[in-house]
């Protein structure tokens, strides 16, 4: 997708404004509260020695909002995440290795969960002086929000790999698993339905059967899925599934009617919409 196309999608959903104010919004004014803030302890096993070490991890994402659009593709690199990794136990083991004067770390395979949707967050602590608390930073990678509106927990992963950096001799990645009894939940996000723009692109002639062409575009500029229906005097006279956001409805029984009401019925990720068409 071109930069221009991405910019248009972001503008359509209010994302550009949201990021400028520190919140990714679903078409309404964003809040300043962070969706993610918390932590948990992981047990990381040192290779070869097979020694378990507890590594507490804290994480915060002020830019991640508490409300997002459903079924929306979020581009990567827009939402920063920070935190702290307590590596005192690991430093205790490494102190016996000659020449260890600095340490960094990379968290491979680290992905939070939005409900059951993986949200990749490649976190890394830059190589620096030995410190029992290593600051980790990164940006949320590309992901797609859940397709169904609702409230979803954000959770830390069950496992990841801790890759030590800056050592005089290479050390294999430490497999890390969430310690028993730890609560991985670090936040909650409300996933809301996208609005829909319903357009009727063919007029209807009064008193005659006609074909109504309906087009439905979602808030993120993508083509909607679902069903549209036509109503005359409150009675449904035609319905059809959208195909690539478009449907042709054959409308009959127009005698004595002054308008046709076309409705998009919505779905789990998109709000319903309707439009009246005056008969000529």
C-alpha positions as CSV (number, residue, x, y, z in Angstrom):
1,X,0.0,0.0,0.0
2,X,1.4,3.5,-0.9
3,X,2.1,6.2,1.7
4,X,-0.7,8.2,0.1
5,X,-3.2,5.3,0.6
6,X,-2.1,4.8,4.2
7,X,-2.5,8.5,4.9
8,X,-6.0,8.5,3.5
9,X,-7.0,5.5,5.7
10,X,-5.6,7.1,8.8
11,X,-7.4,10.4,8.1
12,X,-10.7,8.6,7.5
13,X,-10.6,7.0,10.9
14,X,-9.3,10.0,12.9
15,X,-6.1,8.2,13.6
16,X,-3.8,11.0,12.6
17,X,-5.6,13.4,15.0
18,X,-5.6,10.7,17.7
19,X,-1.8,10.2,17.5
20,X,-1.2,13.9,17.7
21,X,-3.1,14.0,20.9
22,X,-1.7,10.7,22.3
23,X,-4.7,8.5,21.6
24,X,-5.9,6.3,18.8
25,X,-9.7,6.9,18.6
26,X,-12.7,5.3,16.9
27,X,-14.0,8.5,15.4
28,X,-14.7,10.2,18.6
29,X,-12.5,12.3,20.9
30,X,-9.8,10.1,22.4
31,X,-9.0,9.9,26.1
32,X,-5.6,10.5,27.7
33,X,-5.6,7.4,29.8
34,X,-3.3,4.5,28.8
35,X,-4.9,1.2,27.8
36,X,-1.8,-0.7,28.9
37,X,-0.1,-0.4,32.3
38,X,1.1,-3.3,34.5
39,X,3.5,-6.2,34.6
40,X,4.2,-9.7,35.6
41,X,7.1,-12.0,36.5
42,X,8.6,-14.5,34.1
43,X,10.9,-17.4,34.8
44,X,13.7,-17.4,32.3
45,X,16.0,-20.4,32.0
46,X,19.7,-19.9,31.4
47,X,20.9,-22.2,28.6
48,X,23.5,-25.0,29.3
49,X,23.2,-24.3,33.1
50,X,19.5,-25.0,33.0
51,X,19.1,-22.5,35.9
52,X,15.8,-20.7,36.2
53,X,15.9,-16.9,37.0
54,X,12.9,-14.7,37.8
55,X,12.7,-11.7,35.6
56,X,9.9,-9.2,36.5
57,X,8.6,-7.1,33.5
58,X,6.7,-3.9,33.7
59,X,5.1,-2.3,30.6
60,X,3.2,0.9,29.7
61,X,1.7,2.3,26.5
62,X,0.4,5.8,26.9
63,X,-0.3,6.1,23.2
64,X,-2.5,3.0,23.0
65,X,-6.1,4.2,23.5
66,X,-8.9,2.6,25.5
67,X,-11.2,2.6,22.4
68,X,-10.5,1.4,18.9
69,X,-12.4,0.5,15.7
70,X,-13.4,-3.1,15.0
71,X,-11.8,-5.0,12.1
72,X,-9.3,-2.2,11.5
73,X,-5.8,-2.7,10.2
74,X,-3.4,-0.7,12.4
75,X,-0.1,0.1,10.7
76,X,3.1,-0.8,12.6
77,X,5.5,1.7,14.1
78,X,2.9,4.3,15.3
79,X,2.4,3.4,18.9
80,X,5.4,3.4,21.3
81,X,5.6,1.1,24.2
82,X,8.0,1.3,27.2
83,X,8.8,-0.6,30.3
84,X,11.4,-2.1,32.6
85,X,13.0,-5.5,32.8
86,X,14.5,-6.5,36.2
87,X,17.6,-8.5,35.4
88,X,19.3,-8.5,38.8
89,X,19.1,-12.3,39.0
90,X,20.6,-12.7,35.5
91,X,23.4,-10.3,36.4
92,X,24.3,-12.4,39.5
93,X,24.9,-15.4,37.2
94,X,26.8,-13.4,34.6
95,X,29.1,-11.7,37.1
96,X,31.2,-14.9,37.2
97,X,31.9,-14.5,33.5
98,X,35.1,-12.6,32.8
99,X,34.8,-9.4,30.8
100,X,31.1,-8.8,31.3
101,X,30.9,-5.0,31.8
102,X,27.7,-4.2,29.8
103,X,24.5,-5.8,28.9
104,X,21.5,-5.3,26.7
105,X,18.5,-7.5,25.8
106,X,16.0,-8.2,23.0
107,X,12.7,-9.8,23.6
108,X,12.1,-12.1,20.7
109,X,8.5,-13.3,19.9
110,X,7.0,-10.8,22.4
111,X,3.4,-10.2,21.5
112,X,0.6,-8.9,23.7
113,X,-2.9,-10.3,23.2
114,X,-6.0,-8.1,22.5
115,X,-8.5,-10.8,23.3
116,X,-7.1,-13.6,21.2
117,X,-5.5,-11.3,18.6
118,X,-1.7,-11.2,18.8
119,X,-0.3,-7.6,18.9
120,X,3.5,-7.8,18.1
121,X,5.7,-5.6,20.3
122,X,9.4,-6.0,19.5
123,X,10.9,-4.7,22.8
124,X,14.6,-4.1,23.3
125,X,16.9,-2.8,26.0
126,X,20.0,-1.1,24.4
127,X,23.5,-2.3,25.5
128,X,24.7,-0.2,28.4
129,X,26.3,-0.3,31.8
130,X,25.3,-3.2,34.1
131,X,22.1,-2.2,35.8
132,X,19.5,-4.4,37.6
133,X,16.7,-2.5,35.9
134,X,16.9,-2.4,32.1
135,X,14.6,0.1,30.3
136,X,12.9,-1.6,27.3
137,X,11.3,0.3,24.4
138,X,9.7,-0.6,21.2
139,X,6.8,0.2,18.8
140,X,3.6,-1.9,18.3
141,X,3.8,-3.8,15.0
142,X,1.1,-4.1,12.5
143,X,-2.1,-5.9,13.5
144,X,-5.8,-6.0,12.9
145,X,-8.3,-5.3,15.7
146,X,-10.9,-7.9,16.5
147,X,-13.7,-8.2,14.0
148,X,-16.4,-8.2,16.7
149,X,-17.2,-5.1,18.8
150,X,-16.9,-5.6,22.6
151,X,-14.7,-5.1,25.6
152,X,-11.4,-7.0,25.3
153,X,-8.6,-7.6,27.8
154,X,-5.0,-6.8,26.9
155,X,-2.6,-9.4,28.2
156,X,1.1,-10.1,28.4
157,X,2.3,-13.1,26.5
158,X,2.6,-16.6,28.0
159,X,6.2,-16.8,26.7
160,X,9.0,-15.1,24.8
161,X,12.7,-15.4,24.3
162,X,15.2,-13.1,26.1
163,X,18.3,-12.6,23.9
164,X,21.3,-11.1,25.8
165,X,23.2,-8.4,23.9
166,X,26.7,-7.0,24.4
167,X,28.3,-10.0,26.0
168,X,32.0,-10.9,25.3
169,X,30.9,-14.4,24.3
170,X,27.5,-15.2,22.6
171,X,24.8,-16.6,24.9
172,X,21.8,-18.5,23.5
173,X,18.4,-17.0,24.0
174,X,16.8,-17.6,27.4
175,X,13.3,-19.1,27.1
176,X,11.0,-17.2,29.4
177,X,7.6,-18.4,30.6
178,X,5.0,-16.6,32.7
179,X,5.5,-17.6,36.3
180,X,2.7,-19.6,37.9
181,X,0.1,-17.5,39.7
182,X,0.9,-14.3,37.7
183,X,-2.0,-12.3,36.2
184,X,-1.0,-11.4,32.6
185,X,-3.8,-8.8,32.2
186,X,-2.5,-5.2,31.8
187,X,-5.5,-3.3,30.4
188,X,-8.8,-3.3,28.7
189,X,-9.8,-1.9,25.3
190,X,-13.3,-1.2,24.0
191,X,-13.6,-2.3,20.4
192,X,-16.4,-0.3,18.7
193,X,-18.2,-0.7,15.4
194,X,-17.2,1.3,12.4
195,X,-19.7,3.7,10.9
196,X,-21.0,3.0,7.4
197,X,-21.5,5.4,4.4
198,X,-24.5,4.1,2.4
199,X,-24.8,5.5,-1.1
200,X,-27.6,4.8,-3.6
201,X,-26.3,5.5,-7.0
202,X,-29.3,4.9,-9.2
203,X,-32.6,6.8,-9.1
204,X,-36.0,5.0,-9.0
205,X,-38.8,5.9,-11.3
206,X,-42.2,6.4,-9.7
207,X,-44.7,3.7,-10.2
208,X,-42.4,1.3,-12.0
209,X,-40.1,-1.6,-11.0
210,X,-36.5,-0.5,-10.8
211,X,-33.0,-1.6,-10.0
212,X,-31.4,0.2,-7.0
213,X,-27.6,0.1,-6.8
214,X,-26.4,0.4,-3.2
215,X,-22.8,0.9,-2.2
216,X,-21.5,0.8,1.3
217,X,-18.1,2.0,2.5
218,X,-16.9,1.7,6.1
219,X,-15.3,4.3,8.2
220,X,-11.8,3.1,7.3
221,X,-12.6,3.5,3.6
222,X,-12.8,-0.3,3.0
223,X,-15.8,-1.9,1.3
224,X,-18.4,-3.2,3.7
225,X,-19.8,-6.8,4.0
226,X,-23.2,-7.8,5.0
227,X,-26.7,-7.3,3.6
228,X,-28.7,-4.4,2.2
229,X,-32.5,-4.3,2.0
230,X,-35.1,-2.0,0.3
231,X,-38.4,-1.0,2.0
232,X,-41.5,0.5,0.5
233,X,-44.1,1.8,3.0
234,X,-42.4,-0.1,5.8
235,X,-42.5,-3.4,4.0
236,X,-39.3,-5.1,2.8
237,X,-39.5,-5.7,-0.9
238,X,-35.9,-6.7,-1.7
239,X,-32.7,-7.7,0.0
240,X,-29.2,-8.9,-1.1
241,X,-25.8,-9.6,0.2
242,X,-23.1,-7.1,-0.6
243,X,-20.4,-8.2,-2.9
244,X,-17.3,-6.0,-2.8
245,X,-19.4,-3.4,-1.0
246,X,-22.0,-3.2,-3.7
247,X,-25.5,-4.8,-4.3
248,X,-28.1,-4.5,-7.1
249,X,-31.7,-4.6,-5.7
250,X,-34.7,-5.3,-7.9
251,X,-37.4,-3.2,-6.4
252,X,-41.1,-3.8,-7.2
253,X,-44.5,-2.9,-5.9
254,X,-43.8,0.9,-6.2
255,X,-47.4,1.9,-7.0
256,X,-48.5,4.7,-4.8
257,X,-45.2,5.0,-3.1
258,X,-43.2,8.2,-2.8
259,X,-39.9,6.9,-1.7
260,X,-37.8,3.8,-1.2
261,X,-35.8,3.3,2.0
262,X,-32.6,1.4,1.5
263,X,-31.0,0.0,4.6
264,X,-27.6,-1.5,5.3
265,X,-28.2,-4.0,8.1
266,X,-24.7,-3.8,9.6
267,X,-22.7,-6.7,11.1
268,X,-20.5,-7.4,14.1
269,X,-17.9,-4.8,13.1
270,X,-20.0,-2.2,11.2
271,X,-23.0,-0.1,12.2
272,X,-26.2,-0.1,10.3
273,X,-27.1,2.8,8.0
274,X,-30.1,3.8,5.9
275,X,-31.0,6.3,3.1
276,X,-34.3,7.4,1.6
277,X,-34.6,7.7,-2.2
278,X,-37.4,9.9,-3.5
279,X,-39.3,8.5,-6.5
280,X,-39.4,10.6,-9.6
